Amino acid sequence: MQEPRFHAVIADDHAIVRAGLRIALETPGTVVSEGIAVVAEANDGLQAIAAVRRHRPSLLLLDVQMPLAGGLEVFVEARRWSPDTRVVILTGVSSVGKIGELVASGVDGLFSKSEDHDELIAKLPNILSGQRHIAGRFEEMLRDAPAPPLLSDRERQTLNLIVSGRSNREIGETLGISAKTVDRHRTNLMKKLDVHSVAQLIAYALREGLIDPSVEL
């Protein structure tokens, strides 16, 4: 029996999703003629990073909303430990802000969890050969949507801490800035996002995927 040419890691916090992806990848003749073998599964972001470090897989199929470490954090670590691994994001997120962030990050593939596996399976050979593919529905979404507001790194850090329920003083201590500076960041965030209360700010951030999904609420 021919040894599979490609090895994959599947990272998703739902066992049924991992099982379905494993079947789709390992069924003979459905992906690439040389075959794909799944060498590890992970149900949280830290397990995903560890699996990539250990196996240096050809392919990482990654859910963007993972416990302990979010998909983008896993992606950055995967690039650091295994630069040749092709990273394909699977997401149920439909906010323009988060999709734009994922595309800008440089992931090799981006597919919707709400669709069947047909497009993913059809495009995997191209992705494994070095091409990039963004699902058509996401390309249309980004083409038709207005440009999302750009947040500075400090504003994004502040937003994450606001969502986690920290006070201005606590945020300032965490970031090493004054409470007054935190209040200025909070005011700028509300202006940029066109909201008028902290509750609206948090709701907008969660809806549009502007925060780290691993943040503790």
N, C-alpha and C positions, 0 to 999 in steps of 0.2 A: 504494500500500500504506500502510495506517495506521501511523503511528509509535507504537511501544509507549509506553504511559503510564508504566510502571514500569521501573526499572533495578535490577539486582541484582548483588551481589558474592558469590561462593561461596568460602569459606575452609575447606579441608580438606587434610590432608597426604597423602591418597590420591587419585591421579589418577582412578582408576576411580569413586570416589564423586563427585568433581566432575563427571565426564562424565555420570553418571546423573542428577544433580540438574539439570544444564544442560538435558538432554533433557526432563526432567519440567517444567521451568519454561517452556521455549521452544516446546513442542509446542502449536500453535494450539488454543484452545478448552478446554484442560485446567485452566487456573488462573483467569484473569480475562479477560473479553471484550476488554479494552483491550490485553492482552498484557504480557509481561515480557521484557526483553532483558537478558542477562547481559553486563555491561560489563567485568568483570574476574574473574580467579580468583587465589587465593593458596594457597600450600602451606606457609606458616608464619605465625605470629602477627604478625611485623613487616610482612610483605607485606600482610596483611589490614588492618592499621592504615593503611598507606600508601595502599591502594586506597580505603578509606573517605574519607580526607582528600582524595584527588584527585577522586573521582567523586560524593561525597555521595549514595550510592544510596538508592533507596526501601526496599531490603531487603538485609540481610546475613544469609546462611545460614552459620553458624559452628560448626565442630567445637570441642568444649570442650577437647580435649587436643591442643594445637598446639605444635610446636617453637618455640623462641625466645621466645614470649610465649603464656601460657595463655589459654583462652577468656574467662575473667572479666576478665583484664587487657585483652584486645582489646575486650570489651564496654564497659568503662569509657572507653577511649580513643575508641571509636566514638561514644559518647554525647557526649563532649567536642567532637569535631570535626564531628559531623553529628547533632545532636539529633533530627532528624526521621526518621532511618533506623530502620526497624523491624528489630530484631535477633531472629533465631530461632536457638536453640541446637539442634544435633543431637549427641547423645551416646550412647556405648556404656556409660557409667558407670551402675551400678545401685545404688550405695551410697546409703542414706538421707541421710547427712550431706552428700554432694556435691549430691544432688538438692535438698535443702532449701536449700542455699546458693545454688544457681542460681535457684530460685524467689524467694528473698528478695532477690536482686540486682535484680529488676525486669525481667528479659528479657521480650520481647513474646511469645515462643513457645518451647516446650520439647518436643522430640520424641525418641523413642528410635531409634537406628540399627538396632536389632534388628528393627524393624517395617518393613513396606513403606511406600511413599510416599503411600498413599491418604489417610491422616488429614492429613498435611502439606498435600497438594495441596487437599484439601477445605476446610481451615481458613485457607489463605493469604489468600483474599479478605477474610475478616473481620479478620485480623491487619493487612493493608494498610489497612483502613478505620479502624484504631484500637483494635480489640479485642485481648484477650490470650487465649492458649490454652495450657494445660498438658495434655500427653497424659494420657489416662485412666489408664494404668498407673502414671504417676508420682503422680497425685492419690490413687489407692488406696494406693500405697506410703506416702505421707506421712500419710494418714489413719490407717492401721493401725499405723504404727511408733511406738515410744516416742520422746520428744523426745531429740535428740542432745545430747551435752555441749557447753556453750558455752565456747569458748576466747577469751581476750583476744587483742588484736592482738599483744601481746608474746609470749604463749604460742605463737601460730601462727608468728611469726617464728622463735622458738627451735626449734620443731618442724621447720620447713623446714631449718634449719641442722644439726640433729641427723641428719636423714635424709641430708643431703649429706656426713656423716661428720666434721663439725667437732668439735673438743674444746671443753670448757667455756671454756678460755682463748681459743681462736679465736672462739667465739661471742660472748664478752664483748667482745673487741676490735671485732668487726663491729658489735655493737649499742650499744657505748659504755657497757657495764655491767660489774660485777665478775664474776669467775668464780663467786663465792659466790652472787650473785643468779641467775646462769644455772643453777646447781645447784638452787636453790629452784624456778625455773620448771620444770626437768626433773622434779623430785619432784611438783610440782602436776599436771603433765601426766599422769604415771603414775597418780596417784590419781584424777583425773577420768575417765581412760579405762580404769581398772581393769586395768592391766597391771603386770607385775612385773619387767620387764627392758627394756633399751634395744632389744633385738631384737624383743620383743613390741610395744614402742611404735612402732617403725618399720613393722612388719608391719601393725599396726592402722591407722596413718596412711595407708599406701598403699592398703589394702583399702577404707577408708571415704572416700577422696578428701579427706583433711584437709590435704593439702599442695599446693603449687603444682606442677602437672604439668610445668612447664618446669625444675624444679630439677635440677641436675646431680648424679647419683648417683656 
